[in-house]
Amino acid sequence: MPFASLKEECLAANLALPKTGLVDLTFGNVSVADPERRVFAIKPSGVSYDELRSSHIVVLDFEGNVIEGTLRPSSDTPTHRYLYQHFAGIRAVVHTHSRNAVAFAQAGMDLPCLGTTHCDYFNGPVPVTRGMTPEETGGDYEWETGKVIVERFVGIDPLEVPAVLVRNHGPFAWGPTAAKAVETALALEIIADMALKTLSLNPTAPPAPPHLLEKHFSRKHGPSAYYGQ
C-alpha cells in the first residue's frame, strides 16, 4: 500500500491524543502530510478512538481529493489542508478542544509568554485569531478558518510559534512529525494551565524578559541548540 506508513503514523498520533488527556469524546484530530507527494492522512470524522484503525484513516491530496479511504475525513480537513498549503516546513497538524487552551481562545486572549516552560516551545506568545465574520462561518467555514489562522501569522514564523488559538473555537498545533505535533499540543495545554493559574494569582504578571525567552528557545531549537541528547 503506497500510503501505509503515512496512515500508521497518523493512527499512532491520533491514538496518543486521548492518552494525553487532550481530547474529550471525539473532539480532536491529527493529520500527517507527505509534502513531496502533496498528500496527507487524517482521522475520519466522528470515529471513536477505541474503534480507530489504520484502515479508517483517509488520505487526500493537497487539493482536497480523496486518494484512499472510504470514510468521510474529519470535518476540520479543509483547515489542515490550508495550513499545509501555506506553512512551509510543517508535516503534521493537531487540533483539539483541550480545556485550558480553549479558555484563552474563548476569552479572545493571546497566550502570554510568562515563563521558561513556554519559552522552551514557543518563541513568543501563542496568538489568538480574530473572530470570524458571518460570511466566513456561513460559507466554507473550515477553509476560512485556515485563512484566518494564516492571516494572524503575518510577521510571525509558524516554525517558531507552532500553534494558534482560533477565537471562540480552540487550538491548532503543528510540527515536523506527528509525534512532535502532539507533544506541542500537550505543551500548549500545560502552558495554558500554568498561565491561567499565574494570572489568577497576579492578573498583571509581566511576560518573561526577552533575554530569558531567547535563551530558553534557542537552547532547544536552531543551530545553537544544546538541550537533549
N, C-alpha and C positions, 0 to 999 in steps of 0.2 A: 504494500500500500504506500503510495508516494507521500502521504501526509501522516504516517503512523507516529513518527517521533514527535511531530508538532502537536498531534492530538494527545499523546501521552503526557507531554509537558503541560499542556493546557488542563488536562484532567487532574494531574497531581496538584497543580496550583489551586484549582477550584476546590478540591477536597481539603486542602490546607485551610481554607477560609473559616469553616465552622470550628476547626480545632483552635484557631486563634481567638475565637470569641468576637470576630469582626462582623459576623452576619447573624441575623435572626430570620427564621423561616427560609425563604429563598431570595432574600434581599441582598444579592451580590453576584458578581460575575468577574471572571478573568478571561482575557484573550491573549493569545501569543501569536506574533507575526513572523513571517519569513520575508523580510524586505526584498531580498533578491528575487524571489518568485512573486512578490507582491500579493501574498495571500496571508490570511490569518485564521486561527482557530478560536472558537468562542463557545461558551456554555450555552446550551439550548434554553429557551425561555420556560421558566416555571417548573423545571425538573428538580425534585428534591435532591439534596446532596447524598442522602442514603441510597438513592437509586441510580446516581450518575455513573455512567460507564464510558469508556473511550469511544464506543460505537455511537454514543449520543452526541458527541462533540461535532459541531458544524464548522466546515471550512468554507470561507468566502474569499473572493479576490478583493483588491482594494477599490474596485468599482461597485462592490456590493452584490455580485453574482454568487450564488451558492455553487461551490465546486464539488463538495462532498458532504453528505448527510441528508437525512430525511425529516428531521425535526426543525421547527422554527427556531432560528437563532435568538439569543437574548434581545429583548426589546431595546436595549441600550446599544445594540450593534452599530447603528449609524454614528453614535458619538465616538466609539472606539475607532471606527474607520476614518473619521475626520481627523482624529489625533494622529493616526499613522500617516496620513497624507501630509500633515503639516508640522509634525515634530520629528525632524530627522534625528536618528540615533536611538529612538526608543523601540523596544521589541516586545513589550508586554504592557498591558493596561489592566488595572484593577479598579472596580467600582464597588463600593459598599455603602451601607447606611449606618456605619459604626456610630455609636450614640454620642460620644463627646465631640467628634469632628462634625457631626450633623448639628450639634448645638451651636457651633460657631457659624455654620452655613445658614442656619435659621435665624441667627442674630444678625446676619449680614456683616460679619466681622472677619477681617484677616486674622489668621492665627499668628499672634506675635511671637517673635523670637526672644524668649525670656531667659534661656539658659543653655548649657552646653549639650544637653540631650538633643535639643532642637538643632543646634549648630552642627552636630555630627551628621545630620541627614539633609538639612536644607540651608542653603546659603542666603538666608533672609526669611522674612515672614512668608507663610503659605497664603497666597492671595485668595480672596473670595471674589466671585464674578458679580457683575451687575445683575439685577433682576431681569427676567425675560419678559418681553412685551406680549400682549395678547396675540399679535400677529405671529410671533415666533412660536408660542405654545400651541396656537391653533393650526399651524402649518406642519412642516416636517420637524416635529418637536425635538427628537433625539439628534438629528443632524444639526439643527440650530443650537442645541446645547453644546455640541462640539465647536461651533463657530464662536459662541460666547466665551468658551474656555480659551481658545486661541487668541481672541481679541484681548483678553485680560493679560496675556503673556507678552504683549508688546513691551520691549525693554527688559524682559525677564528671560533668562536662559532656562528652558524646561529641563535641561540636563543637570542644572544646579539647584533648581527648585522643582523636584519631580512629583509634585502633587498640586491639587487645586481643590477649593471648596466651591461647589456650584450653589449659588444662593437659593435658599429655601428647599434644597434638594440633598446634597451630600458630597462626599469626597470621591475624587478620582486620583489614582496614583499610577506611576509608570516606572519602567526601568529596563535594563539591558537583558534581563531574563525574567521568566515568570516568578521564580523564587524570590528574586531581588525586589520585584514589584510588590509582591505580597509582604515582604519584610518592610518595605517603605510604607505600605498602607497600615501595617501594625504599628510602626514607629510613629506615624501621624496620629493614630488614635491615642497612644500613650502620651505623646506630647500635648495633645488637646486636653487630656485628663489633667496633666500637670498644670497647664495654663489656666484651666477653669479653677483649680484649687488655689493657685497663686493669686489670681485676680479676685477670688472671693476673700482672701486674706488682706490683699492690698490692691485695690482697684487701680491705683496709679503706679503699679510696679513698672520700673523702667525696662526697656529692652536690654539684652546683652550688649555690652560695648563692642564696637566694630572690631577691635583687635582680638577679642576673645572669639567672636564669630569666625574671623579669618583663620585663627589658629586651629580651632576645632574642625572646621570644614576642610581646610587644606591638609590636615594630618591624616584624613581618611580618603581624600579624593585628589585626583590630579597627579602631576609629575613629582611633587614633593611629598606625596603620601608616605607615611611610615607606620600607620596603625595596622596591626594584624600580622599574619604570617605570609 
